[in-house]
Amino acid sequence: MDDTKTHLTRDGIRLYHPADFAGMERAGRLAAQILDDIADHVVPGQTTGRLDQLIEEWVKAAGATSATIGYKGYQHASCISVNHVVCHGIPGDKKLKDGDILNIDVTVIVDGWYGDTSRMYVAGKPSRKAERLMQVTHDALMLGVEAARPGNTFGDIGHAIQTYVEGQRMSVVRDFCGHGLGRVFHAPPNVLHYGRPGTGPRLEPGMFFTIEPMVNLGRPETKVLADDWTAVTRDKSLSAQFEHSIGITDQGCEVFTLSPGNRFHPTWATGQGDSF
């Protein structure tokens, strides 16, 4: 890519050209399609390792590259976080049980552009509290997306998410955040899912970043296990996460990772909730 097409804001955030949105659309569409396709395989008795194997096969079949295989030594095409795992869960041999909830996070590289998205799934039937947690987390993400428009600030995004979640008597994880992306996996800014209105860098057309709130039924504190990847809730409470990659436009924002099959929300199969 010719770097003369982009420039940095005073906060070190890269601004992309309107023509660059097409590359992000292709990458985001593939990542979202893979997460659509994996939904039918999330069933009791399935292993997270098999889910990851399928995802890796589909990335390769599409002629794309997994952004996570080899990233800081990570060896899988997805992160799969079950129940009280907040993020960065490592796929393995453990079988899913009826009622387990899980986040699957996939990042692909298509023609040099990064598509990053995650969403929640259920093996079997969720408990009522798990169902409510997923709904609140989904709605918090969409409130964050709604706040992502030129003239607003990153603090406005975080505030929209935090106030809604805490109003539902749940907590927002502070230890992990969203991030800039585009021709790289992670770049400025850090996109916090909490904050005060009017604070932080101002949103400008051409900014590409993720919004990916993690919400806990209990307290917000997390800890990272000995594998140096898996983050869990300290109080063992259930956790959920939804993630979209977006680009700021002149009028608002474009979501690059919309579900082609309207399967973004885990209750799509029963007709509950909204899907995006």
RODOVEX-478828 format. One record per residue (C-alpha): residue in one letter; x, y, z. Coordinates in steps of 0.1 Angstrom, whole numbers, padded with zeros to 4 digits, always signed. Example, Ala and Ser with C-alpha at 12.3 -4.5 7.8 and 13.67 -1.06 7.14 Angstrom:
2
A+0123-0045+0078
S+0137-0011+0071
This chain:
276
M+0000+0000+0000
D+0012+0035-0008
D+0014+0052+0027
T+0009+0086+0010
K-0027+0077+0009
T-0030+0078+0047
H-0018+0101+0075
L-0017+0101+0113
T-0038+0123+0136
R-0020+0140+0165
D-0030+0111+0186
G-0012+0087+0163
I-0043+0072+0148
R-0041+0064+0111
L-0067+0079+0087
Y-0075+0058+0057
H-0088+0069+0023
P-0124+0062+0012
A-0111+0037-0014
D-0096+0017+0015
F-0130+0008+0028
A-0134-0018+0001
G-0105-0038+0014
M-0118-0038+0049
E-0152-0048+0036
R-0138-0079+0019
A-0118-0089+0050
G-0147-0083+0074
R-0171-0102+0052
L-0150-0133+0052
A-0144-0132+0089
A-0182-0128+0095
Q-0190-0156+0070
I-0167-0180+0088
L-0185-0172+0121
D-0218-0178+0104
D-0207-0211+0091
I-0193-0224+0124
A-0226-0218+0142
D-0241-0252+0131
H-0211-0270+0146
V-0214-0255+0181
V-0232-0284+0198
P-0229-0304+0230
G-0201-0329+0227
Q-0181-0309+0202
T-0146-0299+0211
T-0133-0264+0208
G-0102-0279+0190
R-0125-0292+0162
L-0142-0259+0158
D-0108-0242+0154
Q-0097-0269+0129
L-0127-0261+0108
I-0121-0224+0110
E-0085-0229+0099
E-0096-0250+0069
W-0121-0224+0058
V-0096-0196+0060
K-0072-0215+0038
A-0100-0225+0014
A-0109-0188+0009
G-0073-0180+0000
A-0069-0159+0031
T-0045-0160+0060
S-0051-0164+0097
A-0038-0134+0116
T-0035-0153+0148
I-0015-0184+0138
G+0020-0174+0147
Y+0010-0141+0164
K+0033-0138+0195
G+0036-0176+0194
Y-0001-0184+0193
Q-0009-0215+0172
H-0046-0214+0165
A-0069-0198+0139
S-0093-0186+0166
C-0097-0178+0203
I-0126-0197+0219
S-0136-0186+0253
V-0161-0207+0273
N-0183-0196+0302
H-0161-0177+0327
V-0132-0173+0302
V-0133-0136+0293
C-0111-0137+0261
H-0081-0155+0245
G-0093-0190+0253
I-0071-0216+0236
P-0090-0243+0216
G-0084-0278+0228
D-0098-0313+0235
K-0124-0302+0261
K-0160-0311+0250
L-0188-0286+0252
K-0216-0293+0276
D-0253-0285+0272
G-0258-0248+0283
D-0222-0237+0277
I-0218-0203+0262
L-0187-0194+0242
N-0172-0165+0223
I-0154-0173+0191
D-0130-0147+0178
V-0115-0148+0143
T-0092-0125+0125
V-0083-0130+0088
I-0060-0112+0064
V-0074-0107+0029
D-0052-0088+0004
G-0033-0073+0033
W-0064-0061+0051
Y-0075-0074+0086
G-0110-0085+0094
D-0116-0090+0131
T-0148-0101+0147
S-0162-0122+0175
R-0196-0133+0187
M-0213-0155+0212
Y-0226-0191+0207
V-0245-0216+0228
A-0241-0253+0230
G-0276-0265+0235
K-0299-0243+0256
P-0285-0215+0277
S-0296-0207+0313
R-0318-0176+0317
K-0289-0156+0333
A-0266-0166+0304
E-0291-0155+0279
R-0296-0122+0295
L-0258-0116+0298
M-0254-0122+0261
Q-0283-0099+0252
V-0269-0071+0274
T-0234-0075+0259
H-0248-0075+0223
D-0269-0044+0230
A-0239-0027+0246
L-0218-0032+0215
M-0246-0018+0193
L-0248+0013+0216
G-0211+0017+0212
V-0214+0015+0174
E-0242+0040+0175
A-0220+0065+0193
A-0192+0060+0167
R-0197+0090+0145
P-0175+0120+0135
G-0174+0147+0161
N-0179+0123+0190
T-0150+0110+0211
F-0138+0076+0221
G-0149+0085+0256
D-0185+0088+0242
I-0183+0052+0229
G-0170+0039+0263
H-0196+0059+0282
A-0225+0046+0261
I-0213+0010+0268
Q-0205+0014+0305
T-0237+0032+0315
Y-0259+0007+0298
V-0241-0024+0312
E-0239-0011+0348
G-0275-0001+0345
Q-0282-0038+0340
R-0262-0046+0372
M-0234-0062+0352
S-0198-0050+0349
V-0175-0040+0320
V-0140-0056+0319
R-0113-0029+0321
D-0082-0051+0314
F-0088-0055+0277
C-0100-0031+0250
G-0107-0026+0213
H-0080-0014+0189
G-0072+0002+0157
L-0066-0020+0126
G-0065-0019+0089
R-0032-0030+0072
V-0020-0041+0106
F-0036-0063+0133
H-0033-0039+0163
A-0027-0001+0161
P-0037+0030+0180
P-0061+0039+0195
N-0070+0017+0225
V-0108+0016+0224
L-0119+0015+0260
H-0154+0002+0268
Y-0159+0026+0297
G-0152+0063+0300
R-0165+0099+0303
P-0184+0118+0275
G-0162+0142+0255
T-0129+0127+0266
G-0103+0110+0244
P-0094+0115+0207
R-0122+0129+0185
L-0135+0105+0158
E-0127+0115+0122
P-0136+0099+0089
G-0111+0072+0079
M-0105+0058+0113
F-0107+0020+0114
F-0110+0002+0148
T-0128-0025+0167
I-0154-0022+0194
E-0155-0054+0215
P-0169-0051+0250
M-0165-0079+0275
V-0192-0080+0301
N-0193-0100+0333
L-0223-0111+0354
G-0201-0105+0385
R-0172-0082+0391
P-0150-0068+0363
E-0116-0081+0376
T-0098-0107+0355
K-0067-0128+0357
V-0045-0145+0331
L-0038-0182+0335
A-0003-0198+0334
D-0005-0204+0297
D-0001-0165+0293
W-0032-0163+0271
T-0064-0174+0288
A-0081-0146+0307
V-0108-0156+0332
T-0131-0137+0356
R-0116-0137+0391
D-0149-0145+0407
K-0157-0173+0382
S-0188-0154+0370
L-0200-0159+0334
S-0185-0135+0308
A-0196-0126+0273
Q-0182-0106+0244
F-0193-0093+0210
E-0170-0076+0185
H-0173-0056+0153
S-0147-0039+0131
I-0159-0005+0119
G-0148+0025+0099
I-0158+0061+0105
T-0175+0078+0076
D-0186+0113+0069
Q-0221+0105+0082
G-0215+0079+0109
C-0198+0045+0107
E-0197+0014+0085
V-0197-0020+0101
F-0173-0042+0082
T-0182-0075+0100
L-0220-0077+0096
S-0233-0113+0096
P-0242-0123+0060
G-0268-0147+0074
N-0281-0126+0102
R-0264-0149+0127
F-0245-0124+0148
H-0268-0128+0178
P-0269-0164+0192
T-0307-0164+0195
W-0311-0160+0157
A-0323-0197+0155
T-0352-0191+0179
G-0361-0157+0165
Q-0353-0138+0197
G-0332-0106+0199
D-0318-0086+0170
S-0290-0097+0147
F-0265-0075+0129
